[in-house]
Amino acid sequence: MADPYDIRKVRNIGIIAHIDAGKTTLTERILFYTGKIHKMGEVHEGTTEMDWMDQERERGITITAAATTVFWRNHQINIVDTPGHVDFTVEVERSLRVLDGAIVIFSGVEGVESQSETVWRQADRYRVPRIAFINKLDRTEADFARAFADIREKLGAVALPLVYPWRDKDGNLLGMIDLLRFQAIRWDQESQGRNFQYLPVPREVEGEARAWRERLYETLSEASDEIALRYLEGQEIPPELALRVLREVTLSKLWVPVLGGSAYEKIGVQPVLDAIVDFLPSPLDIPPAKGLALDGKTEEIRKPLPDEPFSALVFKVFTDPYADRLLYTRIYSGTIEEGQTVLNATQGTRARVTRLFRLHANKREQMGKAWAGDIVGLILSVPAYTGNTICDPDHPILFEPIAFPEPVVFLAVEPRSEKEEPALREALAKLCQEDPTFRVQDDETTGQILVGGMGELHLEVLLRRVRDEFKVPHRVGKPIVVYKETLAKAIEVEEEFEKTVGGKPQYAWIRMRFEPLPRGGGFEFHSAVPEEVLPKAFVEAVRRGVQGALAASPVGGFPVTDIRAILVEGKFHPVESTEVAFEAAGTQALRRALEEGGVLLLEPVAEGDIITPSEYLGEVVSDLGRRRGEIRAIQTRGTVDIIRCTLPVVETFGYATQLRSLTQGRAVHTLRVARYEVVPEDLAREVLRSRGYG
């Protein structure tokens, strides 16, 4: 884009949804109507622009977030198309961290599904303004009113209907009714939906459309006295007034304008582009970026202006076997040019910007300069990682890093020969740098390489990349679930450490109380000992000792969680006591508490939806029962049933294949790891015995 750069006309948005709601299809239409591409690809044909990886085209799903830039009504729209599959939720998480707005897509058939709720809550957490698009309204079983009600009831959103479906007497979708202008819109299929015309509202749909328009203005009246007055007096409300108020409530109250159509049938896409421009924020409409100075205490603020000091956050790293590491970067303030020296504040290293790119899926267009508010690709002379802050060396700032969940499934991976091991480790290391939820570690007992991730599909996709992209063949073991342990009951223990280490006496004495916390409680440490009784450094050493011992329980060897440690009493010797002694005492105290108080084994549990044709409901429910599944609710939507359930992760291994077998390939599931729960006693004994414990 030419300088000067008008940041008021920039939109940084993500497209997020449940798997198979139509994200990539909608993005493909947007690229076509904005002139970015000249031929629309289709997911089912494996020809989409944004799903460029071979595996994405084969599987028909988005695996990695892809970025692009389009222009509409003289506005620059930076788009990130994110995956919908639960195993790749991290791609949504890190994208929402740097985006200013979002389009959330819902299926007009299934409504709000479990993964839709997950991505919605992620957007809530980052306070991202959003618009909703109810897709697939061309399907005969689609129900706009029901999907709209779902958005309000299941998500607790204040939803604002801007359109209503226009159907013929047989239920075929002809177009949409624009409720603000109160006109029908019909798309010309010969021009592939590029051309459309406004028509009078047909009589057969006028009554319903007016009722929906009344609903819109009733809600807007709560936010605008001007609209309320006109509405009560029965005056016409000008579209420009409604648009202004809609923008205000979308940005300030996070109310949600709702559009609809069929991306596949090329109906309703241009109003989505208009809504992005009209309702979603520019970088100037959101609060300035906040961070800390390098002392870790002083707050620093960066406004999205080109004359502010440069600051940016790396939200994704893409590794290529043959090229440099490409950093997907959001610029929060200042400007950046090729050749410029920047500070990686997270790592404390300086680097030169060797290349600067405008991104379009897997294609790159070189840029000379980029401004505040933009999303670009960078190549630096020194490695940087996801979550790193890059800034002006003379005005350092450190943004809060992106938090990622821990892996819940591991696999053993072996090279075919000893000679191939270095290449395998190098490929795995590169993928670790790209995906923070992918872990590589060595099993101390067997010497095997273990890789961990968010699920079977996640690991399958990454290991296939090792084979296809990095050309490293390997063998894979069976998946292993990550168990944890917690304390079975509250217990108090005394621990004395009295040893001579390196010729020097070491002494510490403590009394501690350990208590189990609710699931998801993590670790808490409290001290009830006054500083004059036990110096602060010794208390901190006890905390380090306890926390260090959480890595592996003496009972089952698993990590320990959901536990509160309280230092009740402590004694020290003025000469012989050291921090090392108190740290060792803390470690021994936790180990003794677990051995004497007993432990509960915890396993990861997934929750989500299984969507099955109604004739297979009995078989699917019976199979869930055999797998220790728990059914929370069953909803009937036309010819399908939606089973909301929980299932232990260990029981999900191979489940996709079994579900296809039970339903002749017609059922689908989306199960995400939600929490850890206690393993039944007999199974817990079996797990511990298999590891040589108990």
Order of alpha helices (4+ residues) and beta strands (2+ residues): beta-alpha-alpha-beta-beta-alpha-beta-alpha-beta-alpha-beta-beta-beta-beta-beta-alpha-alpha-alpha-beta-alpha-beta-beta-beta-beta-beta-beta-beta-beta-beta-beta-beta-beta-alpha-beta-beta-alpha-beta-beta-beta-beta-beta-beta-alpha-beta-alpha-beta-alpha-beta-beta-alpha-beta-alpha
